[in-house]
Amino acid sequence: LLLIHAWPDRVARARGERGRFVLANGSGAMLDAADPLAGETWLVVADLQGKAQNARITAAAAVDEADIRAALSDRIETRRETSFDRERRAVRVRETARLGAITLSERMLPAPTGTDADRAILDALREHGLSLLEWGKDGETLRQRLGWLHRGLGAPWPDVSEAALLERLDDWLLPFLSGKASFAAIEPGVLSSGLMALVPHDLQRKIGTLAPTHFDAPSGSHVPIRYDGEWPVLAIRVQELFGLDRHPAIANGTVPLTLELLSPAHRPIQTTRDLPGFWRGSWADVRTDMRGRYPRHVWPENPLLAAATARAKPRGT
């Protein structure tokens, strides 16, 4: 015990091959493999020669772990470290006791519950990012819509970028967690509720008007709008827009949708933010090309006078 008290930073633990040790101060040291002390697990090193990571031990004494723990209890640091088990999608807690650079022991603890579990979930997100969450289609769409509203209209629409959401986990996610240390317990609806909590109450009812999820096409189809880029995008078969003489827009008509005009096989034909201009200009060339490829579909000379449709012509017509 006297030796341990005299040189607490020189307590050493065996590592790797015989005669190799790591000291509490982080240095590496060695003994000749034939030395009687080379097979010991614990030493107190009285004298060293040479470089810090490969110093040669010239004087030492064997000790046991119980004596080390008793003599240096005030120097032993016990930590609880949270990690994420990707396979189980759950938080795990490991308790580690260390004396400087030496790990004395480590053990897995039972999964946390209650507020401890909620905090562990937040810690895992801060370390690994929002990819741990399963947003679901509706949750991801809501986040994209809110993201576009923030980029396009600014405050008070909330910033829902990854950096911003990680910064405000306590505001939008913590209140909706259930005290379980598993990401599988976080349902997509919880994430949507959390995002909505960031939106001022008087703006919540405006989301559907300013950033609708779908466009009601002249054909009667309910076509989803994408918000995953700089501008909202509507991918739609061109026949479903026949008769429409103004460009589709959102945000009370102030933001034109980027139209990805598709063939009957849902292949891109053209992209435009000026539908009337497309009808007047490029349509003639598109019509010529498409009539040969898709003869069972309608390709009128004047699309503004044609009825929008999501169907092919009946057989025999």
N, C-alpha and C positions, 0 to 999 in steps of 0.2 A: 504493500500500500504506500509505503514511503516513496518508492521509486515512481509510482503512478502520480502521486502528488507533486513530486519534484519535476517530472517531465510529461505533463499532460498532453502536450502537442506531439510528443514522440511515442505515444501509444501506437502500436502498429498491428495490422491484421494481415494474415496471409492472403495472397491472391495468385491465381494462376499456377504456374509451375513451382515446384519445391524451391524454397529459399527466396521467393519474391514476396515483398510486403508493401503495403501502402500505409503511410503515417497519417495521423489525425490532421496534421498541418497540410496535407495534400501531396507531400513529397513521396517519391518512390525510393525503395532501398532493397538491398539484397544481401544474402548470406551465401557462402559456398554451400552447394548441395550436400556436401559431406559433413557440414557443421551439425552438431547435435541439436541446435536450436532451429535448424532449417525446416523441420517438420512441425514446429509449433504453430498453433493458430493465432496466438496473441503474444506480443512482446512489448516490453518497454525498452526503448533504445537509448542507451546512455551516450554513445559516441558514434559519429559517422565520418566518413571520408569520401570526397569526390563530389560530383555534380548532383543537384537536387533530385532528379528523376532516376538516377542510377547510382546513388551513393552506396558505398559499402559499409555495412554494419560491423563495427569493430568491438563494440561492447553492448550487451543487451541481457535482459533477464526475461524468462517466461512468466506470464501472468494468466489469470483466467478471467473470463468475461464477467462473472459475478463480482469479482473484486473491482474491476473497472467501473461497473455500474454503481457500486456502492461508493467508491471514492470520488467519482466525477459526475454524480447525479445532477449537479447544478450546471454542468456543461453539456449534458445530453439534451438534444432538441428533438421533440416529438412533433411530427407534422402529419396532417391528414391531406392527402393529395387526391383530387378528383380527376378521373379519367373517363373517356367515353369508349364504350364497347360497341364498335360499329356493327358487329354481327348481331348482337342482341338489341341494338339501338337503346341502350340503357346506360345510366351513370353508375360507375363503380368508385368506391372509396378505398384507398390504400393508406394504412397508417405506417409511417416509417420513423424509426428512432435512429438518430445519427450523432456521432461524436466527431465533429468537424467533417472531414472528408470520408470518414468510415461509416458505412451502414451497419448498425448493430443488429437491427431486426426489421422486418416488414411483414405486414399481414393484411389480408383483405377484411374489411368490415362489412356488416350487413348493409344493404341498400338503405340510404337515408329516406326518411318520410317527412311529411308535413312541410314546414317552411324550409327545413334543411334540404329536402328534395328539390323544392322549387329553386332555391339558390344554386344548387348543384347543376340544375338544368341551365340556368342562366350562365353559369361559369363555363359550362361545356360549349355553349353557343358563342361566348366571347372568344374562346380558344379556337374553335373549329369553324365558326361561321354559320350562316343561316341555311346552308345546304343540309344540315341535320334535320330540318323541319320538312314535313310532307304537307305542302300547301293545298294540294288537291286542285282540280281545274278551276273551281269557283274562287278559291282563295288566291290563286296565282293571277286570275283575270282581274280580281278586285285590286290587287297590288299594282298591276300594270296600269289600270285605269287611274288609280290615285297618283301613281308616278307621273303619268302624262298630265294630269290636272296640275300637279305641282310644277312641272317643267313649263307647261304652257300658260298657266294663270298665276303661278307663284303663291305666296302666302295669302291667306291663312291655310291653303291646302298643304297638308303635311308632306314632308320629305320622307319617302319610304324606300330610299336606297338602302343597300346593305349596311353601309357605315352609319347612316342615321338611325336605322332600326336597332342596330347593336348598341348604339349610344343610349337609346331610350327603352331598353328592355324592361326596366322597372315600371315604365309608364303604360306600355301597351300589352305586354305579355304576362308579367308577373301576376296581375290581378285575376287572370283567367286560368292560371295553373291549378292543378288539383292535388298537389302534394305527393305525386308519384314520380319516382326517379327513372321514368321510362319515356322516351320520345314517342313510343307507340301509343301512349295514353293521351297525347296531344292531338285531338281530332282537328281536321281542317276547319271545321266551324269555329273552333276556339281561336284560330289565327285570324279568321275573317272578323270575328267580334273584336279582337284586339286592334286590328287595323282601323275599324270603324270608331273605336274609342279615341283615336288620334284626330278624327275629323270633328271640327266644331259642330255642335248640334244643329245650328241653323243651316249648315251646308250639307248635312247628310242627305236630306231629301232632294238636293239638287244634283247629286251624282248621276242618277239615272237620266236626267235631262241633258246635262252637260257632256257626259261621257257614257252614252247608252251601250249596252252590251251587244245589241243587234241592230241591224238595219232592215226595215220592212220594205222589201223590194216591190216594184210594180207587179211582178209575177205572183205575189202573195207569199213568197218565201221569207223566212225569218233568218237572215244571214248574219253570222257573228262578225263583229268588228275586232280587229287585233290592235292592241296598244303596246306591243313589245318593241317598237322602234321609235324614231324621232317623231313621226306623224302617224295618226290612226290610219289603219289600212283595211279596206274592204275588198276581199277576193270574191268575185262573183262572175257567173257566166253572163256573157254579154247579152244574150237573148232576154235575160231577166230584167234588163233596163230599157227595153224598147218602149218608146212613148215618153220617156223622161227627158224633158227639155231643160232641166237645170241640174247643176252638179250637186250630189248629196253632200251635206255638211252637218256637223255637230256643233255643240257649244252655242246653242241658239242661232245656228246658221252662220257663225263667224269663222269656223275652221273647216275647210273642205277636206273630205276624206280622200286619201290616195286610193284610187281604184286600180286593182289588179284584174283586168278584164280577162276572162278565161274562155277557152273553147268548150264545146259540149263535153269533151273528155277531161275538163278541168286543167288543161294546159295553158300557161300564160300566152296571151295574145299581145297585150300592150298594157302599159301603165300610164295613167293620166290623172291630172287634177283639174281637167277641163273637159267634162263630158260633152257639152254642146259643141266645143271645138273638135272633139274626136268625131262626132257624128258628121260634121261638115267637112272634115279633112280626111283623116286616115281610114274612115269606115269603108269607102269605096274599094280601096286596095285590100282591106281585111276581108270584105265580102267576097271579092273575087277568089281569094285564096281559100277561104273557109267553105265556099259552096262546093268546091271539088273534093274537099276532104270529108265533109259532113253533109252529104246530099239529103239526108233525112231530117235536117233541121232547117228552120226558116232563116233566110238571109235576104231581107227586103232591101230594095233600093233606098227607100226612105224609112229608116228605123223609127222616126218620130211618129209615123202614121201607123206603125204596126203594133199589135197587141203583145205585151210582154208575156213570156212563157218560160216554164221550166221543163217543157216536154218537147219531144221530137214530133214531127208530122206523123199523122196516122199512116200506116202502111198502105201503099197504093195511091198516095196523093203526091 
